[in-house]
């Protein structure tokens, strides 16, 4: 309750006789299933922030290990989502978040001390921001190659930079505008690509290389895991076809963004 109250206080500041810009409140959402050891390290890195989160929401997606206990020990609010898969878990966390800014990382993410402060600053010029992830335990060139491949594969399909699930943030208002559109019930989708498809139609997504985090190289541990990741990426893209087939999307996207700006009365460059 104290955390929720703090968020509410941060979200509304009244000035005597003049408008005062409120300090944005930040919720960090972390979906987890049976990853207690990695979650422990992630939460430790979040505990060292120069600009602390107003709340941390850990979404337990049916863990049988100590993930819930780890989250509670670090003061996180635990939300239970029994529908399997990261899309459902992440969306449940976004729905539950009380902050005006929603940041997202994974249990195996380790963030630098200025991560939240940098995200908040970057969101002054966009509706959603993201950055790359450096793979731990592999040569640096592997991380660079993975990043280039991800951008090369997803950028043309979207017509804008893709969000990276281990490292992004968006305004709560942006999330609410797509909350009923995202695919929550398909556990084989990459949730970050799904959110990118829906968010990018009406909102500006910016990518900054300095928003770097550290992530586990587990998806590349064996050929089967890597193949499944590639298939999920293809499935995540083609699930939005034919209505979001790239040439169609490239034409529709600027028109939808213009319409959204006109209706919202809050234009962005």
N, C-alpha and C positions, 0 to 999 in steps of 0.2 A: 504493500500500500504506500509506503514511503517513497519508493521509486516512482510509482504512478503519480503521486502528488507532486514530486519534483518535476516530472515531465510537464504536468499541467501548468505549474508555475512558470516554467521556462517558456511555454508556448504562448502566454498572454501577459503582456506588460502594458499597463496603462500609464500614460504620461499626463501630467496636470496641464490641461489646456493645449497639448500638442501631441501629435502622433509620435510614438516611440517604436523603433524597430525592435522586435523581440529577438532574443537569442534563440536560434533554432534548437529544438530538442532532437536528440538522436537516439534511435533504437537500432541495435545491432541484432540481426536475425541469423541464427545458426541452426540449420537442420542437422540431425544426428541420428545414427543408428549403430549401436554396438561399436563405438569409437571413443571410449572413455579416455584412453591414454593420450590420444591426439587432441581431444577436446580440452583436456587439462592444460596442455601447452598453449593451445589457442587462447584460452581464457586468461592465462598468465600474461600473454602478450597484450591482450585487451586491457588488462589491469595496469599496464605501464604507459597508458596514453597520456600525452600532454593535454589533450582535451578529452576527458572521459566521456563515455557513453552515458546518457541519461537512464538507459535500461538496456539489458541484454536479454533477448528472448531466445531460449534454446528450445527447439521443437523436437521432441522425442518421437521418433517414427517407429516405435515398437522395439526398443532396445531391451536386450536380455542381460546386459552387463551393467556397470556402474555409471553409465553416462548421466542419468538423472541426478544421482547423488553428487557427481562432480559438478554439474551445473549449479545445483542448489548450494554447494559449499562455496562457490565463487559469487554467490548473490544473484545469480541469473533467475529470471522467471521462466518456469518450464511449462510449455504447452504440449499437450499430447495430440498427435495426429495418427490415427490408426490406419487410414488409407495408405497403402504402400507406395513408396517412391518419393523422390526429391521434389517433383512438381507439387504434389499435394502438401508435403511438409513445409516447403518454402512459402507457399501461398498462405497456409495457416498461420505461419509466423508473421507474414506481412499484414494479414488481417488483424492479428492481435496486437501489433506494434502501436504504441501510443505516441511515438515521436512524429514531428513534422518532417523529419528525414529518416529514411529507412536504409540502413547499410546491410550488406549481405556478405557473409563469408562462409567457408566450410569448416568442419571440425578440424581438418588437417591444415588449415591456413594459419600462418604466423605473420602478424602484421607489425610494421615498424611503429615506433612511438608516436609519430605524427600522422598516422593513417587517418584517424577520424577528423582531425583538424584539417588535413589536406582535402578530404572528401567534402567537408562543409564549405571550404573555400571554393573548390571547383564547381560546386552546385550553384554558386551565385550566377554562373553563366550558362547553365544547362539544366535540364529536368532530370537527367540521369548521367552519371559519370562512371567510368570504369578504367581499369589499368591491367597490366600484364601480371603473370605469376612466374616466379623463378622456381624451377623444379629443384628440389633438394636431392643431393646424392648422385647427380649426374653431371657430365661436363656442361659448361655454360652454353656451348654451341647447340646442345640438344634443346635447351629452353628457348633459345633464339629461333631455332628451326620450327619448334612447335608453335610459337607465337606467330611467326610469319605464315605458317600453314593455316592456322585458325583464322587469321584475318583474310587470307587469300580465298579460303573456302566459303566463309560466311559473309564477308563484306559484300560481294556482288549479289548474293542471294537476298540480302537485306536492303542494299542501297545506302547503308550507313554502318558505322562501327558496331560490332556485336558486343553485348555485355559479356563479361567473363564471370562465371558464377561464384568463383572464390574471392571476388574482389570488385564489388560495385555498390553504388548507392543511388537512390532516387528520392524524389519528394513523395511524401505520403499522398499528396493530391494526384500525382501522376499514377501511383499504384491504384488508387481508388477508381481512376478513369478506365482501367483495364481489368479490374479484379474479376468481373463477371465474364471476361472474354478468354482468359488463359485456360490452357488444358490441364486441369488438376488431376484428372483420373487416368492419365496414361503414364505409367511409371517408366516407360521406355523413352520418353522425351527428355532431352536436355532442357531443364527449366530455364536456364539463362537464355537460350536461343528462342524459346517460346515467348518469354517476356520481351525479348528484343523485337520479335516480329510485331507484337501488339503495341508496345510502347513507342517504337520508332515511327509508326504511322502518323502520330499526332504530336510527338514530343521530340525535343532535341537530346540526342545521346552524344556525349563527348568522351573521347578516350585520351588519357594522358599517360605517357610513359613513366613519369615520376611517381605515379600511384602504384608502386611495385609492392607485391607481397611474396612470401615464400610459401610454396605448396608441396605436397608429397608427390613423388613420382610413381605412386602405386598403380595408376592406370596403365603404365607402360611396363609393369613388372613381368608380364607374360604376353604371348601373342594373342591368346584368347581374350584377355581383358582389353587389349588394344583394338582388336577387331570389333568387339562389342561396342566400344566407344565410337568407332568410326560409323558403325551401322546406326547407332542412336543419333549421331549427327545428321546423317542422311534422312533418317526417319523424322527428325525434328524439323528439317527444312521442307520435305515433301508433304508433311501433314498439313501444311498451310497452302498447298497448291490445290486447284488451279487459281483460286482467287488472289493468291499472293505470288503467283509465278513472276520471276524477276522483271521481265519487261512491263508487265501490268503494274507491278508494285512501284517501279521507277516512275511511272507516269502518275499514279494515284497519290503517292506519298506527298509531294509538294502541294498538291491540291487539298489534301486532307489536313495538312499542317496549317495551310493558310486559313481554311475554314475553322479549324480549332482556335487559332489566334483571334480570328474575328469574333467568334462566339464567346471566348473567355475574356477578351479585352485585355490580355496580358501578353503582348508580342515579345518575342525573343529574336535576337539576331542569329 
